[in-house]
Amino acid sequence: MNNRYKSVLSIAGSDSGGCAGIQADIKSISANGGFASTVITATTAQNTQGVTDIHGIPPLHIEKQLEAVLSDIEFRAVKIGMLHSAEVIETVKNRLLHYKVKNIILDPVMVATSGDPLISKKAIKSLRSFLPHTTLITPNIPEGEILLGESISLKNIEMSAKKISDKFETSVLLKGGHLDFKDEMTDVLFLKDEQRVVVINNKAIDTKHTHGTGCSLSSAIATFISLGFSLEESVIKGCNYVNQAIWEGKDKVLGKGNGPINHFGV
């Protein structure tokens, strides 16, 4: 049906500052031509300077949100962000498997851009068991090191992406933003089914306003998949979109700390 919305479901936490989380997801999905539906897993007291409190939504209410949208709306892709507890992870996993949801893009959110921890060690352990059920995971370097149990550098980033893929049986986009770059920033995609590495280079942009890049990227990838692009195409287009949004927002100011990217380029 050509008149059906290209629906994308975001399952994530809310950012009161509007830079990351559900708020960034909705902007990213909308900017790239998708229709955003949401399941909120937590609310955070958060601004451009950091996270001061996290309030987890009860798992039963999360389950009710999932039932409401999955029983009614056809989603071509699902993006998952912050899952703050083992109970929430199990709730989300069980509902998605029950509805046989395809094209799950999981951003294993463990640490905020500010460096603040966002989930417990018990939740990280439970998250690991979820990863083999996903289509793609998008860890940054600190998250990749947690998953792999090894240090990651520019020299071993390609091998590290493959190791994570082999360990968790899913495709991996290992984001290199935390590494030291001069002119170019490198992200590495390892495609599990093809056992192939794709290196994605974008111009490095000198700015502190990158709050919410991970949320925005995983949402953009899910959106491009919903539009019919392949996983590889969606990842490349998503990386290019976020890089452009960083450029468009590099000189804009919001608050006193690390500001957001400019999702709509205005």
KESEPA-740002 format. One record per residue (C-alpha): residue number from 1; chain; z negated, x, y. Coordinates in steps of 0.2 Angstrom, whole numbers, plus 5000, padded with zeros to 4 digits. Layout:
NUM	A	Z	X	Y
...
//
This chain:
1	A	5000	5000	5000
2	A	5006	5008	5016
3	A	4994	4998	5027
4	A	4978	5004	5018
5	A	4967	5015	5028
6	A	4965	5033	5022
7	A	4947	5032	5019
8	A	4935	5046	5017
9	A	4917	5045	5013
10	A	4904	5057	5020
11	A	4887	5058	5011
12	A	4877	5069	5023
13	A	4862	5070	5035
14	A	4862	5065	5053
15	A	4861	5077	5067
16	A	4853	5070	5083
17	A	4861	5082	5094
18	A	4878	5076	5088
19	A	4885	5094	5083
20	A	4884	5094	5064
21	A	4881	5082	5050
22	A	4887	5065	5049
23	A	4891	5065	5068
24	A	4903	5080	5065
25	A	4910	5073	5049
26	A	4915	5056	5058
27	A	4923	5066	5072
28	A	4933	5078	5060
29	A	4939	5064	5049
30	A	4944	5053	5064
31	A	4953	5068	5073
32	A	4963	5071	5057
33	A	4969	5053	5054
34	A	4956	5047	5041
35	A	4944	5032	5042
36	A	4926	5038	5040
37	A	4913	5029	5030
38	A	4895	5036	5028
39	A	4880	5037	5017
40	A	4866	5045	5027
41	A	4854	5055	5016
42	A	4842	5061	5030
43	A	4839	5061	5048
44	A	4835	5077	5058
45	A	4827	5081	5074
46	A	4840	5093	5079
47	A	4848	5100	5095
48	A	4859	5115	5100
49	A	4844	5127	5098
50	A	4838	5122	5080
51	A	4830	5110	5068
52	A	4812	5104	5071
53	A	4810	5090	5058
54	A	4819	5083	5043
55	A	4816	5065	5037
56	A	4823	5061	5020
57	A	4830	5044	5017
58	A	4822	5036	5001
59	A	4833	5038	4986
60	A	4833	5020	4983
61	A	4840	5016	5000
62	A	4853	5030	4997
63	A	4858	5022	4981
64	A	4860	5005	4990
65	A	4871	5013	5003
66	A	4882	5021	4989
67	A	4883	5004	4980
68	A	4888	4995	4996
69	A	4903	5006	5000
70	A	4909	5012	4983
71	A	4909	4994	4976
72	A	4920	4988	4991
73	A	4931	5003	4998
74	A	4943	5014	4989
75	A	4940	5032	4994
76	A	4954	5045	4992
77	A	4941	5059	4994
78	A	4922	5061	4997
79	A	4914	5075	5007
80	A	4895	5079	5003
81	A	4884	5088	5015
82	A	4865	5090	5015
83	A	4856	5083	5000
84	A	4838	5087	5004
85	A	4829	5084	4987
86	A	4832	5085	4968
87	A	4830	5066	4967
88	A	4843	5063	4981
89	A	4855	5075	4972
90	A	4853	5065	4955
91	A	4855	5048	4964
92	A	4872	5054	4972
93	A	4878	5062	4957
94	A	4875	5047	4946
95	A	4883	5035	4957
96	A	4898	5045	4960
97	A	4900	5048	4941
98	A	4898	5030	4938
99	A	4912	5025	4950
100	A	4923	5039	4943
101	A	4925	5046	4961
102	A	4939	5059	4962
103	A	4941	5073	4975
104	A	4923	5078	4979
105	A	4922	5091	4992
106	A	4904	5098	4992
107	A	4897	5109	5006
108	A	4882	5116	4999
109	A	4871	5115	5014
110	A	4856	5125	5012
111	A	4854	5134	5029
112	A	4857	5128	5046
113	A	4868	5138	5059
114	A	4852	5143	5067
115	A	4845	5150	5051
116	A	4833	5136	5048
117	A	4831	5131	5029
118	A	4837	5114	5026
119	A	4833	5110	5007
120	A	4819	5116	4995
121	A	4821	5128	4981
122	A	4819	5114	4968
123	A	4834	5105	4977
124	A	4844	5121	4976
125	A	4841	5121	4957
126	A	4847	5103	4955
127	A	4862	5106	4966
128	A	4868	5120	4955
129	A	4870	5107	4941
130	A	4880	5095	4952
131	A	4893	5109	4956
132	A	4904	5108	4940
133	A	4907	5089	4944
134	A	4916	5093	4961
135	A	4934	5097	4966
136	A	4929	5111	4978
137	A	4913	5119	4986
138	A	4913	5127	5003
139	A	4899	5139	5004
140	A	4897	5151	5018
141	A	4891	5169	5015
142	A	4872	5166	5014
143	A	4875	5151	5003
144	A	4887	5160	4992
145	A	4874	5174	4990
146	A	4861	5161	4985
147	A	4873	5153	4972
148	A	4879	5170	4965
149	A	4863	5180	4966
150	A	4872	5195	4974
151	A	4877	5202	4991
152	A	4894	5197	4998
153	A	4904	5209	5009
154	A	4922	5209	5016
155	A	4926	5221	5002
156	A	4921	5210	4988
157	A	4923	5193	4995
158	A	4938	5189	4984
159	A	4929	5194	4968
160	A	4914	5184	4974
161	A	4924	5168	4976
162	A	4931	5170	4958
163	A	4913	5174	4951
164	A	4906	5158	4960
165	A	4921	5148	4953
166	A	4918	5154	4935
167	A	4900	5151	4936
168	A	4900	5133	4942
169	A	4917	5128	4935
170	A	4925	5122	4952
171	A	4937	5128	4965
172	A	4928	5138	4979
173	A	4932	5141	4997
174	A	4920	5156	5002
175	A	4919	5155	5021
176	A	4918	5172	5029
177	A	4912	5168	5046
178	A	4895	5177	5044
179	A	4905	5194	5040
180	A	4909	5206	5054
181	A	4927	5204	5060
182	A	4936	5212	5074
183	A	4952	5202	5077
184	A	4954	5191	5062
185	A	4942	5180	5052
186	A	4945	5179	5033
187	A	4941	5164	5022
188	A	4945	5165	5003
189	A	4950	5150	4992
190	A	4949	5152	4973
191	A	4959	5139	4964
192	A	4950	5136	4947
193	A	4964	5127	4938
194	A	4977	5140	4943
195	A	4965	5155	4943
196	A	4973	5161	4959
197	A	4966	5168	4976
198	A	4972	5162	4993
199	A	4967	5172	5008
200	A	4967	5162	5024
201	A	4966	5172	5040
202	A	4963	5165	5058
203	A	4960	5174	5074
204	A	4942	5178	5077
205	A	4936	5169	5093
206	A	4922	5176	5104
207	A	4910	5162	5106
208	A	4893	5155	5101
209	A	4898	5137	5101
210	A	4901	5135	5082
211	A	4888	5123	5078
212	A	4894	5111	5064
213	A	4909	5121	5059
214	A	4905	5120	5040
215	A	4903	5101	5041
216	A	4919	5099	5051
217	A	4929	5110	5039
218	A	4923	5101	5023
219	A	4927	5084	5031
220	A	4944	5090	5037
221	A	4948	5096	5020
222	A	4943	5079	5012
223	A	4954	5070	5025
224	A	4969	5080	5022
225	A	4967	5077	5003
226	A	4966	5058	5007
227	A	4982	5060	5017
228	A	4991	5066	5001
229	A	4991	5085	5003
230	A	4987	5097	4989
231	A	4970	5106	4988
232	A	4978	5122	4994
233	A	4987	5114	5008
234	A	4972	5104	5013
235	A	4961	5119	5014
236	A	4973	5129	5024
237	A	4976	5115	5036
238	A	4957	5112	5037
239	A	4954	5130	5042
240	A	4968	5130	5055
241	A	4961	5114	5062
242	A	4943	5121	5064
243	A	4949	5137	5071
244	A	4959	5127	5084
245	A	4944	5116	5088
246	A	4933	5132	5090
247	A	4946	5139	5103
248	A	4946	5122	5112
249	A	4927	5122	5113
250	A	4923	5140	5116
251	A	4920	5139	5135
252	A	4912	5121	5134
253	A	4893	5119	5136
254	A	4881	5107	5128
255	A	4863	5110	5129
256	A	4855	5127	5130
257	A	4859	5135	5113
258	A	4874	5135	5101
259	A	4886	5121	5106
260	A	4898	5112	5095
261	A	4917	5114	5092
262	A	4929	5103	5101
263	A	4935	5091	5088
264	A	4947	5082	5099
265	A	4953	5096	5110
266	A	4949	5087	5126
//
